Amino acid sequence: MAIQVCGKQSKTPYYIEAIKTNVYSLEEINYFVFNHINLVYRDFFCEELFDYIEKELGREDMAQDLRELAQEDADLKDFIRYLLSESYYYSGGELSVVSAYVMNIDSMSESERLKIEADGYFKIGKLESALRVYFDILGRMETEDLSEAFYARVAYSIGVIYARLFMVRNANSFFGYAYELYPEPVYARACVYMALINHDEEELLNTIIKYNISDDTLETVRARVGALRREIETSEDTVNFIYDFENGINSQTIIDNWKEEYYERTS
């Protein structure tokens, strides 16, 4: 939770073009930077902002320090760290959440910034918005020189969203695509587990064949379907590995929630 600091409220707004919103306080500026870090570029920290902080918000000290960073041609991460830490609006724990992004923000590609946006949508339950941005990222594969592992993570995230919507075969399609891009066992396992969770023997067989499972192994897997299903329902590790953002929630609850959401969407 943010530290509640009652800073000066200006009668004159400062317009943030990236979100097309007027702000009236240092807290609101911090909120924008903290929650929309993917939209923050070096040109956000400009003389106009420094003047606003100094003259409208009464923080001459901050404005001067920001100007000195500009004179030193500091990196974007330095501006962000200073603004968030010196305003004392966010706690140390909250600041650590964005530290990894801030560390690499000066070298981030557009797709890497978009993934931050999509992950943010996912975390607050805006699944359709998250899907839109994830698909946008995959559409940039030919134009941005990023690793196959990165795009595999994006495809996997799409699969997780479809899984939450109880669209199992769509989920498996993207889990499989993730595996094709970057053959991490976790992606293949996700396909198998989704088929098991859905009691979809046909999809299970298709998945086993796709990943070249032998006949002997196939029979073994068939014999263990019941045990594996119980494992999925009780294993925190398994649930966490498939559903990155749902730690600590019983898988049966997840399944029930998926079904409820699915029926609501299709009724």
N, C-alpha and C positions, 0 to 999 in steps of 0.2 A: 504494500500500500504506500502511496506517495505521502511524503511528509507534508503536512498542511502548513504552508507558509502564506500568510496574507500579505502579499506584496501590493504595491501601488497599482490602482486601476486607472488607466488613462481614459480621458474623455475622447481623445483622438485615436482612431483605430490604426492598426498596422495591417496592411493587406498581404496575405501570403498567397501568392499566385498558384503554387503547387496544389493547394486544396481549395482555392478560391474562397477564402474565408478571412474575415476581419478578426484580429485579436486585440486585446486591450490590456494585457498584463504579461509579466515575465513568465508566470506560471503557464499561460496559454502558449507562449513561444516554446517553452520547454516541452509541453505536451505534444506539440507538433513534431519537434525533433525526436523525442523519445518514441512516439507511436508511428511516425511516418519516416523513419530513418532512410528508407529506400528512396524517398523523394528529396532528400537533402543533398544538395550539391554545393560546391565551393562558393558559387555566386550567391548563395543565400546569405552568407556572412559578408555583407556589403556595408558601405558607409551609411546608407539609408537606415539599415537596422541599428548600427552603432549609435546614430543620432537619436533614434527613437528610444533606445534603452537609456541614453544619457538624459535627454531633454524631457521626454514624456513619462519615463518610469523612475527617474531620479537615481539611476545607478551609474554615476560618472566613473566609478572604479571599474566596473565591468566593461563599460564602453572603451575606456582607455586601454585595458588589457587586451581586448579584442582588436583594437587598432594596432597594438604592438605586434600581435600575432600576424596581422595582415602585412605589416611592414617587414616582418621576418619571412614572409612568403611561407607561412606554416601550412602543414597539410590539413585537409578537411578533418581528419580524426582529432587533431589538436584543438580545433575550434569546438567540435562537439563535446569532447571531454571537458573542456573548460566551462562551457555553458552549463552543462548538466551538473557538474560538480560544484561550481561556485554559486549556483542559485539555491542549492540545498533543498530543491523541490522533491528529488527522488532519494530513496534510501540507498545504502551501499549494495544491498541485495538486488534491488531493482536495476541499479547501474550495471551490475555484473551481467545482467541478462543481455544487454546490448554491447558488452565489451568485445565479444568476438566479431560482431559486425563492424564495429568502429575500427578495430585493428586493421581490417582489410578494405575499408570502404573506399580509400583513394584509388585502389586498383580494381574495384569491382566492375564487372561488365553489366550491361543493361539487363541481361537475363538473370544474373545473380541478384541484382536488386529486385527484379520482379519476383524471384522466388521468396525473398523476404516478405514481399507484399502478399503473395499467395499463402505462405505459411501463416501469416497473421490472420487472413480471412478464415483459414481452416480452424484455427484455435478458438475463434469466437463463433464458430458454427455457420459462417456464410459459405456454404459448400459450393453453391453455384458460382459465386464470385471467384472462389479459389480455383475451381475447375477452369473457368475462363482464362485466368492468368497462367495456370500450369500449361494449358494447351497453347497459349501464346508463346510460352518459352519453347515448347517442342517445335513450334513453327519457325523458330529462329535458328535451328540447328545448322542449317546450311550457311548461315551468315556470321555466326559467332564461334570462335575457336575455343570451345570449352571441352572438358574431358567427357568421355562416355560415361564415367561414373556419375558425373553431375546430372546428365540427362536421365540416367537410370533412376536416380533418386526422385527426379520429377515424375517419371512414369510410375514409379512405386507409389508416390503420393496420390496420383490420380486413382490408382488401384484401391488405395485405402479409402478414398472418398466413395467410390462405387461400392465398396464393401459395406460402408456405413449406410448406404442407401439400399442395401440388400440386393444389389445388382451383381450377383456372383460371377457370372460369365464375363461381364464387362470388367469386373475387378481382375479376374484371372488373365484376361487379355492384356492388361497393362502390367500385371506382375510378370507375365511371360515376356512382354516387350522389354521390361527392365532387365530381365535376365539375359535377353539377346544383346542388349547394349553393353551390359557389364555383368558377367556370370557369377554373381554372388549367390551362394546357396540359399540365403535368406529369401530371395525372390522366388526361387523354385519351390521352396517349402511353403511360401504363402499360397501358391496355387493349390497345392495338395490340401492344406488346411482349410482353405475356403470351400473346396469341394466336400470335404468331410463335414464341416459345419452345416452346410446346406443339404446334407444327405443326398448329394448328387453323384450317383455312381457313374453315370455316363461321363460327366466332367472329370471325375476322379480318374477313370480309365484313360480318357484323352490326355490328361496331364501326365500320368505315368508313362504312357507311350511316347509322348513328346520328349520326355527327359530320359528316354532309352532305359526304362526299368525292365529288367529281365523277367521271364515268366515265373521263375522261382520267387523272385522278390515280389512280384505282383501277388502271388498267392499268400505270401507272408503279410503283405500290406492288407489284403482283404481280411485275413484272420485277425489283424490288429486294429481294424477300423473302429470297433467298439471301444477298445482300450485307448486309442488315440483321441477319440472324441471326448472321452472322459478326461483325458490329459489336458485337452484344449480348454475344457470348461473349468479346470481347477488350477492349471499351471499359470502363475503370474508371469513367468518368463516368456511363455509362448504368447500370451495375450499381448505383452509389452512389445515383443518383437514384431508382431503383425500390425498392431495398432499403436503407433509411436506416441500418439497424443492422449491415450486412454489408460495411462498407468494406474494400477491399483483397483481397476473396476472388474468385477466378475464377468467372465465372458458370456454367461447365460443372460445377464442383464443387458449386455451389449446387443446380443442377438434379439432379445425381446424388444429393445428400443429400435433396432433396425426394422424389425417387422412392423412395429407400430408406425414408424415414419413412412415405410413403404406403402402400407395400406392407406394411410392418410393421403399420400401423394397420388395414389391410383384410384381412390374411391370417388 
